[in-house]
Amino acid sequence: MSAAQQTIHVGGEWRAAVSGATREIIDPVDATVFAVVSEGDVADTDDAVAAARAAFDDGSWPRTPAADRAALLRRVAGLLERDRERIGALESRDAGKTLEEGRVDVDCVRDAFLYFADLLAAESGGRVVDAGSDAIHSVVVHEPVGVCALITPWNYPLLQASWKIAPALAAGNTFVVKPSEITPLTTVVLVELLMEAGLPLGAANIVTGPGATVGARLAEHPDVDLVSFTGGLVSGVKVAKAAAEGVKKVALELGGKNPNVVFADACATDEGFDTAVDQALNAAFIHSGQVCSAGSRLIVEESVRERFVTELARRAERIRLGRGTDEGVECGPLVSAAQLAKTEDFVASALTEGAVLRAGGEKPEGPGFFYRPTVLDHCHRDMRVIREEVFGPVLTVETFTTEDEAVALANDTEYGLAGGVWSADTARARRVAARLRHGTVWINDFHPYLPQAEWGGFGKSGTGRELGPTGLAEYRESKHVYENLAPRPVRWFAG
């Protein structure tokens, strides 16, 4: 068994799966095998949870002072900076994204660790509560939840892992992380860096394996105190149901069907038009549309629709596909054959339902899981491609004539993760943003996020929040300590 295959980490030891099973990791550019990992199952999961439980109940990490926990997070950030090129290239190959996207992901992971380190450093010893008497000392303190099960998706494996691991460790928890079985490699590297930074043995555990076994067991395991899941709606519902049996804390980020609303006044100048078109491309086609917050629904004012969509389609046709590490490549492949087939099915159904193909709509010749960036015009709310998350390079076009209609279209979704508003009228843009039922709303921009600002969605986009102060609070329990400094008999009962 080679070291490359020993990707399960339990109690400080790297090992193979108990069953000896392995999984081939496929390069989405050419559909070849480029790595082999351990394929864990329920037995491995139980071992990992037991290690995390022991490390929480009897280990040092939950009792480590906040300043020391913050120092470790900063050491991890430094190691990420040191290994930026290596990890960025691995993320590019594993997930199929461009090298620059991989580098940016590493930078964002570093920033998440630094943010939660700074948040810890800024905290006091608790929130003093005025009890109305000098004889009473009352304070609310925050303690770690316990053992955390962290289940992450395949599209941003390293970034999504960091959004869970950094606050979980900052709060003093121990954890078991299960990365997607499709893209597990950079999460394995992150656990290696945690060990190098000096995290106590057993505090960080990883089981590489499928969701149906490893993920399901984590969600139901009686010794897990919290489950944080990022992924699809169907799987998220299963996780929530399993966790409910044990009354665990649950945080879910389940994707979105995100509107990008463009008012005509945003296109009144050549510069404004160019910017809005450029940002619509970025919103829809970054990482081949495999982004939970992708602006896959363009909702454009009718008076500028034809001009806008014509230029958008022209530029979409010119997007350069290829291996992410190659010079000049702007977009990589879809992550798997299954994701390619799903995208093809969505486009076919949309065309059957009356959508007009303006760009793309096909797999280019050659190996790999590539699909041309696709623009579908004349879409309407009854289409499956409008209502369901494609998670591929597919942009749909709807139109409106009034502000109220634009808001109604943007909110007409079961999801509510993110959305964008484009307008030269600041009052209008802010007014519309205030009416959108989405967890993040960008005005005259799309996709930026800040580690100090909460991330999460309304409706079926999930429950709870990641990042920001609330992202740390998700991994804590609040405890009220009420101390009577001058106790005396109450005489409630006569005796």
C-alpha positions as CSV (number, residue, x, y, z in Angstrom):
1,M,0.0,0.0,0.0
2,S,1.6,3.2,-1.1
3,A,1.5,6.4,1.0
4,A,-0.6,8.0,-1.7
5,Q,-3.4,5.5,-1.0
6,Q,-3.3,6.0,2.8
7,T,-5.7,8.9,2.8
8,I,-7.7,8.1,6.0
9,H,-6.4,9.9,9.0
10,V,-7.6,8.6,12.4
11,G,-6.2,9.6,15.8
12,G,-3.0,11.0,14.3
13,E,-2.2,8.1,12.0
14,W,-2.5,7.8,8.2
15,R,-3.8,4.5,7.1
16,A,-5.6,2.5,4.4
17,A,-9.3,1.6,4.6
18,V,-10.2,-1.2,7.0
19,S,-11.6,-3.1,4.0
20,G,-8.5,-2.4,1.8
21,A,-10.8,-0.8,-0.8
22,T,-9.5,2.0,-3.0
23,R,-10.9,4.5,-5.5
24,E,-9.3,5.9,-8.6
25,I,-9.4,9.7,-9.0
26,I,-10.1,10.8,-12.5
27,D,-8.5,13.7,-14.3
28,P,-11.6,15.5,-15.9
29,V,-9.5,16.9,-18.7
30,D,-8.7,13.6,-20.3
31,A,-10.7,11.0,-18.2
32,T,-7.5,9.3,-17.1
33,V,-6.6,8.0,-13.6
34,F,-4.0,10.2,-11.9
35,A,-4.4,9.2,-8.2
36,V,-5.7,6.4,-6.0
37,V,-7.1,7.0,-2.6
38,S,-8.5,4.8,0.2
39,E,-12.2,4.1,0.1
40,G,-13.4,4.2,3.6
41,D,-16.7,2.8,4.9
42,V,-18.7,2.6,8.1
43,A,-15.9,0.9,10.0
44,D,-13.4,3.6,9.2
45,T,-16.0,6.3,10.1
46,D,-16.7,4.7,13.5
47,D,-12.9,4.6,14.2
48,A,-12.6,8.3,13.2
49,V,-15.5,9.4,15.3
50,A,-14.1,7.4,18.3
51,A,-10.8,9.2,17.9
52,A,-12.4,12.6,17.7
53,R,-14.6,11.8,20.7
54,A,-11.6,10.8,22.8
55,A,-9.7,13.9,21.7
56,F,-12.6,16.1,22.7
57,D,-13.5,14.4,26.0
58,D,-10.0,13.7,27.3
59,G,-7.6,15.6,25.0
60,S,-6.0,19.1,25.3
61,W,-7.5,21.0,22.3
62,P,-10.9,21.9,23.8
63,R,-9.0,23.3,26.9
64,T,-6.3,25.1,24.9
65,P,-6.4,28.8,25.5
66,A,-8.0,30.9,22.8
67,A,-4.7,32.7,22.1
68,D,-2.9,29.4,21.5
69,R,-5.7,28.2,19.2
70,A,-5.4,31.4,17.3
71,A,-1.7,31.0,17.0
72,L,-2.1,27.5,15.4
73,L,-4.6,28.8,12.9
74,R,-2.0,31.5,11.9
75,R,0.6,28.8,11.5
76,V,-1.7,26.9,9.2
77,A,-2.2,30.1,7.1
78,G,1.6,30.4,6.8
79,L,1.9,26.8,5.6
80,L,-0.8,27.5,3.0
81,E,1.2,30.5,1.8
82,R,4.3,28.4,1.6
83,D,2.6,25.6,-0.4
84,R,0.4,27.9,-2.5
85,E,1.7,26.7,-5.9
86,R,1.7,23.0,-5.1
87,I,-1.8,23.0,-3.6
88,G,-3.2,25.3,-6.3
89,A,-2.0,23.0,-9.0
90,L,-3.4,20.0,-7.3
91,E,-6.8,21.7,-6.9
92,S,-6.7,22.7,-10.5
93,R,-6.1,19.1,-11.6
94,D,-8.5,17.4,-9.2
95,A,-11.5,19.7,-9.8
96,G,-10.7,20.7,-13.4
97,K,-10.5,24.5,-12.7
98,T,-7.9,26.9,-14.0
99,L,-4.6,27.2,-12.2
100,E,-5.4,30.8,-11.3
101,E,-8.6,29.7,-9.8
102,G,-6.7,27.1,-7.8
103,R,-4.3,29.7,-6.5
104,V,-7.1,32.1,-5.6
105,D,-8.8,29.2,-3.7
106,V,-5.6,28.7,-1.6
107,D,-5.4,32.4,-0.9
108,C,-9.1,32.4,0.3
109,V,-8.4,29.4,2.5
110,R,-5.5,31.2,4.1
111,D,-7.7,34.3,4.7
112,A,-10.3,32.2,6.4
113,F,-7.8,30.8,8.9
114,L,-6.5,34.3,9.5
115,Y,-9.9,35.7,10.0
116,F,-11.0,33.2,12.6
117,A,-7.6,33.6,14.3
118,D,-8.2,37.4,14.5
119,L,-11.8,36.8,15.7
120,L,-10.6,34.7,18.6
121,A,-7.9,37.3,19.5
122,A,-10.5,40.0,19.7
123,E,-12.8,38.2,22.1
124,S,-13.2,38.8,25.8
125,G,-13.9,36.3,28.6
126,G,-17.6,36.3,28.0
127,R,-20.7,38.6,27.9
128,V,-21.5,40.1,31.3
129,V,-25.2,40.2,32.1
130,D,-26.5,42.8,34.4
131,A,-28.6,40.9,37.0
132,G,-29.6,44.1,38.9
133,S,-27.6,43.3,42.0
134,D,-24.0,43.7,43.1
135,A,-24.3,40.4,44.8
136,I,-24.8,38.6,41.5
137,H,-22.1,37.9,38.9
138,S,-23.7,36.7,35.7
139,V,-21.8,35.9,32.5
140,V,-22.6,34.1,29.2
141,V,-19.6,32.1,27.9
142,H,-19.1,30.1,24.8
143,E,-17.9,26.5,24.7
144,P,-17.2,24.1,21.8
145,V,-20.1,21.9,20.6
146,G,-18.0,18.7,20.7
147,V,-17.3,16.3,17.8
148,C,-18.2,17.9,14.4
149,A,-18.9,16.0,11.2
150,L,-17.9,18.1,8.3
151,I,-19.1,17.0,4.8
152,T,-17.9,18.9,1.9
153,P,-18.7,19.1,-1.9
154,W,-16.6,18.4,-5.0
155,N,-16.7,21.8,-6.6
156,Y,-14.6,23.8,-4.1
157,P,-13.1,21.0,-2.0
158,L,-10.4,22.9,-0.3
159,L,-12.3,26.2,0.2
160,Q,-15.4,24.6,1.6
161,A,-13.4,22.4,3.9
162,S,-11.7,25.5,5.3
163,W,-15.0,27.3,5.9
164,K,-15.8,24.4,8.3
165,I,-12.5,23.4,9.7
166,A,-11.2,26.8,10.6
167,P,-14.2,27.9,12.8
168,A,-14.6,24.3,14.2
169,L,-11.0,24.4,15.5
170,A,-11.2,28.0,16.5
171,A,-14.1,27.1,18.8
172,G,-12.2,24.2,20.3
173,N,-13.9,21.3,18.7
174,T,-12.6,18.1,17.2
175,F,-13.8,16.9,13.9
176,V,-14.1,14.2,11.2
177,V,-14.1,15.6,7.7
178,K,-15.5,13.7,4.7
179,P,-14.5,15.3,1.4
180,S,-16.3,14.4,-1.8
181,E,-15.1,11.1,-3.1
182,I,-14.6,12.8,-6.5
183,T,-12.2,15.5,-5.3
184,P,-10.6,14.6,-2.0
185,L,-6.9,15.3,-2.6
186,T,-6.5,18.9,-1.3
187,T,-8.5,18.2,1.9
188,V,-6.0,15.4,2.6
189,V,-3.2,18.0,2.2
190,L,-5.0,20.4,4.5
191,V,-5.1,17.7,7.2
192,E,-1.4,17.2,6.7
193,L,-0.8,20.9,7.2
194,L,-2.8,20.8,10.4
195,M,-0.6,18.1,11.8
196,E,2.5,20.0,10.7
197,A,1.2,23.1,12.5
198,G,1.0,21.1,15.8
199,L,-2.6,20.3,16.2
200,P,-3.0,17.6,18.9
201,L,-3.5,14.1,17.7
202,G,-7.1,13.1,17.2
203,A,-8.4,16.6,16.9
204,A,-8.5,16.3,13.1
205,N,-9.6,13.2,11.3
206,I,-10.5,12.5,7.7
207,V,-12.3,9.6,6.0
208,T,-12.2,9.5,2.2
209,G,-15.2,7.6,0.9
210,P,-18.7,7.9,-0.5
211,G,-21.5,9.9,0.9
212,A,-23.9,6.9,1.0
213,T,-21.7,5.1,3.6
214,V,-19.3,7.5,5.2
215,G,-21.5,10.6,5.0
216,A,-24.6,8.8,6.1
217,R,-22.9,7.2,9.1
218,L,-21.5,10.6,10.2
219,A,-24.9,12.2,10.1
220,E,-26.5,9.5,12.2
221,H,-23.6,8.7,14.6
222,P,-24.6,9.0,18.2
223,D,-21.2,10.4,19.2
224,V,-21.3,13.3,16.7
225,D,-22.6,16.5,18.1
226,L,-22.8,18.7,15.0
227,V,-23.1,18.0,11.3
228,S,-22.2,20.7,8.7
229,F,-23.0,19.7,5.2
230,T,-22.5,21.5,1.9
231,G,-23.9,19.8,-1.2
232,G,-27.1,19.1,-3.1
233,L,-30.6,19.5,-1.8
234,V,-31.6,15.8,-1.9
235,S,-28.5,14.7,0.0
236,G,-28.9,17.6,2.5
237,V,-32.5,16.5,3.3
238,K,-31.2,13.0,4.0
239,V,-28.5,14.4,6.3
240,A,-31.0,16.6,8.2
241,K,-33.3,13.6,8.7
242,A,-30.5,11.4,10.0
243,A,-29.2,14.1,12.3
244,A,-32.6,14.8,13.7
245,E,-32.8,11.3,15.3
246,G,-30.0,12.4,17.6
247,V,-31.1,16.0,17.9
248,K,-27.7,17.2,16.6
249,K,-26.9,20.7,15.6
250,V,-27.1,20.9,11.8
251,A,-25.9,23.5,9.3
252,L,-26.7,23.0,5.6
253,E,-25.6,24.9,2.5
254,L,-27.6,23.4,-0.4
255,G,-26.9,25.5,-3.4
256,G,-29.0,28.0,-5.3
257,K,-30.7,29.1,-8.5
258,N,-29.3,32.6,-8.5
259,P,-30.7,35.6,-10.4
260,N,-28.6,38.3,-12.0
261,V,-30.9,41.2,-12.7
262,V,-29.8,43.8,-15.3
263,F,-31.7,47.0,-15.7
264,A,-31.4,49.0,-18.9
265,D,-29.8,52.0,-17.2
266,A,-26.8,49.9,-16.3
267,C,-26.2,49.6,-20.1
268,A,-26.7,53.3,-20.9
269,T,-23.0,53.9,-21.6
270,D,-20.6,51.8,-23.6
271,E,-18.5,51.2,-20.4
272,G,-21.6,50.2,-18.4
273,F,-22.7,47.8,-21.1
274,D,-19.3,46.2,-21.4
275,T,-19.0,45.8,-17.7
276,A,-22.5,44.3,-17.3
277,V,-21.9,41.8,-20.1
278,D,-18.4,40.9,-18.8
279,Q,-19.8,40.3,-15.3
280,A,-22.7,38.2,-16.6
281,L,-20.1,35.9,-18.2
282,N,-18.2,35.7,-14.9
283,A,-21.3,35.1,-12.9
284,A,-22.4,32.1,-15.1
285,F,-19.2,30.5,-16.4
286,I,-16.5,30.7,-13.7
287,H,-15.4,27.1,-13.0
288,S,-17.7,25.9,-15.8
289,G,-20.7,27.1,-13.8
290,Q,-20.0,24.5,-11.0
291,V,-20.5,27.2,-8.3
292,C,-23.4,27.2,-5.8
293,S,-23.7,30.9,-6.2
294,A,-23.4,31.0,-10.0
295,G,-25.5,33.7,-11.7
296,S,-27.1,31.1,-13.9
297,R,-30.3,33.1,-14.4
298,L,-29.9,36.3,-16.4
299,I,-33.0,38.5,-15.9
300,V,-32.5,41.4,-18.2
301,E,-34.8,44.4,-19.0
302,E,-36.7,43.7,-22.3
303,S,-35.5,47.0,-24.0
304,V,-31.9,45.9,-24.0
305,R,-32.3,42.1,-24.2
306,E,-31.4,41.6,-27.8
307,R,-28.3,43.7,-27.8
308,F,-27.2,42.3,-24.4
309,V,-27.7,38.6,-25.3
310,T,-26.2,39.0,-28.7
311,E,-23.0,40.3,-27.3
312,L,-23.1,37.9,-24.4
313,A,-23.4,34.9,-26.8
314,R,-20.6,36.2,-29.0
315,R,-18.2,36.4,-26.1
316,A,-19.3,33.0,-24.7
317,E,-18.5,31.3,-28.0
318,R,-14.9,32.6,-27.6
319,I,-14.2,31.3,-24.2
320,R,-11.1,29.1,-24.4
321,L,-11.5,25.6,-22.9
322,G,-8.6,23.3,-21.9
323,R,-6.4,22.1,-19.1
324,G,-6.4,24.6,-16.3
325,T,-2.6,24.7,-16.1
326,D,-2.2,25.5,-19.8
327,E,-1.4,29.1,-20.9
328,G,-4.5,31.0,-22.1
329,V,-7.1,28.6,-20.9
330,E,-10.1,30.4,-19.4
331,C,-12.4,27.5,-18.5
332,G,-11.9,23.9,-17.6
333,P,-14.1,20.8,-17.9
334,L,-16.9,19.6,-15.8
335,V,-15.8,17.4,-12.9
336,S,-17.1,14.1,-14.1
337,A,-18.9,12.1,-16.8
338,A,-22.0,12.1,-14.7
339,Q,-22.0,15.9,-14.4
340,L,-21.5,16.2,-18.2
341,A,-24.4,13.9,-18.9
342,K,-26.6,15.9,-16.4
343,T,-25.7,19.2,-18.2
344,E,-26.5,17.7,-21.6
345,D,-29.8,16.5,-20.3
346,F,-30.8,19.9,-19.0
347,V,-30.0,21.6,-22.3
348,A,-31.9,19.1,-24.3
349,S,-35.0,19.4,-22.1
350,A,-34.8,23.2,-22.3
351,L,-34.7,23.2,-26.1
352,T,-37.6,20.8,-26.2
353,E,-39.5,23.2,-24.0
354,G,-38.9,26.1,-26.3
355,A,-35.6,27.7,-25.3
356,V,-33.6,29.3,-28.1
357,L,-29.9,28.3,-28.3
358,R,-27.7,31.4,-28.7
359,A,-24.3,29.9,-27.9
360,G,-22.7,26.5,-27.0
361,G,-25.0,23.6,-26.4
362,E,-22.5,20.9,-27.2
363,K,-19.5,18.9,-26.1
364,P,-16.4,19.8,-28.1
365,E,-14.5,17.1,-29.9
366,G,-11.8,15.3,-27.9
367,P,-11.4,13.6,-24.6
368,G,-12.5,14.8,-21.2
369,F,-15.7,16.2,-19.7
370,F,-15.8,19.6,-21.5
371,Y,-19.0,21.4,-22.4
372,R,-19.2,24.6,-24.4
373,P,-20.5,27.6,-22.4
374,T,-24.2,27.7,-23.3
375,V,-26.7,30.6,-23.5
376,L,-30.4,29.8,-23.7
377,D,-32.7,32.6,-24.7
378,H,-36.5,33.0,-24.4
379,C,-36.7,30.9,-21.2
380,H,-39.7,30.9,-18.9
381,R,-40.6,29.9,-15.4
382,D,-42.1,26.5,-16.3
383,M,-38.9,25.2,-17.7
384,R,-36.9,22.6,-15.7
385,V,-33.7,24.4,-16.5
386,I,-35.0,27.6,-14.8
387,R,-36.2,25.9,-11.7
388,E,-33.5,23.3,-11.0
389,E,-29.8,23.7,-10.3
390,V,-27.8,22.6,-13.4
391,F,-24.3,23.1,-11.9
392,G,-22.8,23.4,-15.4
393,P,-21.9,26.2,-17.9
394,V,-25.5,27.0,-18.8
395,L,-27.0,30.5,-18.7
396,T,-30.7,31.1,-19.1
397,V,-32.3,34.4,-20.2
398,E,-35.5,35.8,-18.9
399,T,-36.8,39.4,-19.4
400,F,-38.9,42.0,-17.5
401,T,-40.4,45.4,-18.1
402,T,-41.0,46.7,-14.6
403,E,-39.1,46.7,-11.3
404,D,-41.8,44.7,-9.6
405,E,-41.6,42.1,-12.3
406,A,-37.9,41.9,-12.0
407,V,-38.2,41.3,-8.2
408,A,-40.9,38.7,-8.7
409,L,-38.9,36.7,-11.2
410,A,-35.7,36.9,-9.0
411,N,-37.6,35.6,-6.0
412,D,-39.6,32.9,-7.8
413,T,-37.4,30.1,-6.7
414,E,-37.3,27.5,-3.9
415,Y,-33.7,28.5,-3.3
416,G,-32.3,31.8,-2.0
417,L,-28.5,31.7,-1.8
418,A,-27.3,34.7,-3.8
419,G,-28.3,37.3,-6.5
420,G,-27.0,40.4,-8.3
421,V,-28.6,43.7,-9.3
422,W,-27.2,46.0,-12.0
423,S,-28.4,49.6,-12.2
424,A,-26.9,53.0,-12.6
425,D,-29.7,54.3,-10.2
426,T,-28.3,53.7,-6.7
427,A,-31.7,54.1,-5.0
428,R,-33.3,51.6,-7.3
429,A,-30.4,49.1,-6.9
430,R,-30.6,49.3,-3.1
431,R,-34.4,49.1,-3.2
432,V,-34.3,46.0,-5.3
433,A,-31.5,44.4,-3.2
434,A,-33.6,44.9,-0.1
435,R,-36.5,43.0,-1.6
436,L,-34.5,40.0,-2.8
437,R,-34.9,36.9,-0.6
438,H,-31.3,35.8,-1.0
439,G,-28.5,35.4,1.6
440,T,-26.0,37.4,-0.4
441,V,-26.9,40.2,-2.8
442,W,-24.3,42.0,-5.0
443,I,-25.0,45.4,-6.4
444,N,-23.1,46.1,-9.7
445,D,-20.8,43.1,-9.0
446,F,-21.0,39.3,-8.8
447,H,-19.3,36.6,-6.8
448,P,-17.0,38.4,-4.3
449,Y,-17.3,37.3,-0.7
450,L,-15.6,38.3,2.5
451,P,-14.6,35.9,5.3
452,Q,-15.9,38.5,7.8
453,A,-19.4,38.5,6.3
454,E,-21.9,35.6,6.8
455,W,-22.5,33.2,3.9
456,G,-25.7,31.1,3.5
457,G,-29.1,31.1,2.0
458,F,-32.9,31.5,2.5
459,G,-35.4,28.8,1.7
460,K,-34.1,25.5,0.4
461,S,-30.6,26.9,0.1
462,G,-30.1,25.7,3.6
463,T,-29.9,26.5,7.3
464,G,-27.3,28.3,9.4
465,R,-24.4,30.4,8.2
466,E,-20.7,30.0,7.4
467,L,-18.0,32.7,7.8
468,G,-18.4,35.9,9.9
469,P,-19.1,35.9,13.6
470,T,-22.1,33.7,13.1
471,G,-19.9,31.2,11.3
472,L,-18.0,30.8,14.6
473,A,-21.1,30.7,16.7
474,E,-22.4,27.7,14.7
475,Y,-19.6,25.7,16.4
476,R,-20.3,26.8,19.9
477,E,-22.8,26.3,22.7
478,S,-23.7,29.3,24.9
479,K,-23.6,28.7,28.7
480,H,-25.0,31.1,31.3
481,V,-23.0,31.1,34.5
482,Y,-24.9,32.8,37.4
483,E,-22.9,33.3,40.6
484,N,-24.5,34.5,43.8
485,L,-21.7,36.2,45.8
486,A,-23.8,36.6,48.9
487,P,-26.1,33.5,49.2
488,R,-28.8,33.4,51.9
489,P,-31.9,31.3,52.6
490,V,-34.8,31.8,50.3
491,R,-37.5,30.7,52.8
492,W,-39.8,29.6,49.9
493,F,-40.9,26.7,52.0
494,A,-41.7,27.1,55.7
495,G,-39.7,24.0,56.8
